[in-house]
Amino acid sequence: MDRQPRWMASVYAIVLLGLALPEMAHAYLDPGTGSYLLQILLASLFGALYAVKVFWVRIRACVDKILGRESASTESNEEGAGKSADG
């Protein structure tokens, strides 16, 4: 079988975009919609903050590596090793 020409893929994309993006939508947004959007926004914010909290050590090490500094965990390990050797 022959493949469809490339321009047909463009035509399909244009038609799908035309159907997916109507000019005017006659829709009703009740007050619950606003609170739902607020809930999504807050959940995303707190989820992102928690992810930063969990991965903070890795994030800081990566930033320190980019800036050319030694990370705090490396410095504390070296200090801890020096103290135990000194007695």
Buried (B, 14 or more C-beta within 10 A) or exposed (E): EEEEEEEEEEEEEEEEEEEEEEEEEEEEEEEEEEEEEEEEEEEEEEEEEEEEEEEEEEEBBEEBEEEEEEBEEEEEEEEEEEEEEEE
